[in-house]
Amino acid sequence: MPAYHQMGHDSRNLLAEEHLSRYTGAILSPVNYVETDISTQITTAPDRFDTIFDPQLYYPQTLRGELRRWSYFPSDVDTADTGLDTWWRDLVDGIADTCANLRPSAACSPAIVPRSFTNEYYSRLVRSGNYLHERLAGTDVRSIQTLIVGLADLSVPGRGIEIASIASRTAASEIYIVISGDTLPRRELADTEGLKGAMRLVSALEGAGLPVLMGFTSSDMVLWKAAGASSCATGKFFNLRRFTSSRFEDESAGGGGQLPYWFEESLLAFLREPDITRIRARHPDMLSESSLRNPFGLEILEGLDSGEGRAWLGTSWRQFMYAFADLEHRISQSTVDVRSFLHRAEQNWRFLDDSSFFMDEMRNDGTWLRTWRIAEAEYRDH
């Protein structure tokens, strides 16, 4: 039940980071890297590292990055009828040929973000996934079925179970779920019904014997693990922790994450430098034991205490990624109970509010935790 790197711009140096060894795989990004770069990432990955190739044709007509330089990228994407199965089969043929050259551990089936998340859309995804499975049969590359799901669509009662029923027709033995919505990368998901529907989707697929890998996750990972997700992926940039169109634009735009943040487990929140300074002065016990064991967190605190004004953007990425994998591991090992964990985090926010403690960013107030607690409770109890 490992954590995965969600690869983005200039993320390759994290793959061999000593203190990030809990990551046992990576979702490779052809949007950010050309074929020779991806090939190097695969061949130089740590031993037994799970390298998963995601074609990332999510927005092929608009947001492309390096995709045009890949041989499988459709030359007719601006004019083709992408509703035709023949078009998808040609695309899958190109992806299978690319994987034969790259030899990753696995390949995700292609998926385009639709105008509407209809049953026919999901059926087409499954048909394409089944054809990829057929094309990769007899190779060392396993196929993974991709599901892009709309958070708003999942808020419809029973929708998660309905999607799971369609997805269970896949010939693949694993599911890669990407949740699409309009939440900004630095904001937490706060659609109670959508979150509950997503949790039921995850649970239904896992119950059907289809292990789920959740892509583009942040601290919401705790909900997916509570629903039984086998694995979750995250990245160093904020727009690698939330699936929005900004993920495929320049990293400095729309949430690329060019400001340092400290992830504090006791609050399930990201804190700016002034917040850390004030908490340490007024409520030092608020920093969790796990945060104080985090080697990158210790490095950040040492830098702040030195008074030298050291830049800590790169260290902040590592601090979060270490915390993410550590918490994911403890939930998987059942040493953290998610329901109690969310309750304590909300209590900590109440304590801060009662003591007139305010974060540097006005919307960083923990209010999303009530949404998460409701979603988790109603998922669990019904």
PyMOL commands that set and color helices and strands:
alter all, ss='L'
color gray80, all
select helices_A, chain A and resi 12-14+18-20+35-43+67-69+85-102+119-136+151-154+159-167+192-207+221-226+238-240+245-248+273-282+284-286+289-293+295-306+313-332+338-354+368-381
alter helices_A, ss='H'
color red, helices_A
select strands_A, chain A and resi 3-6+23-28+50-53+106-108+142-150+175-180+212-214+231-234+262-264+269-271
alter strands_A, ss='S'
color yellow, strands_A
deselect
rebuild
show_as cartoon
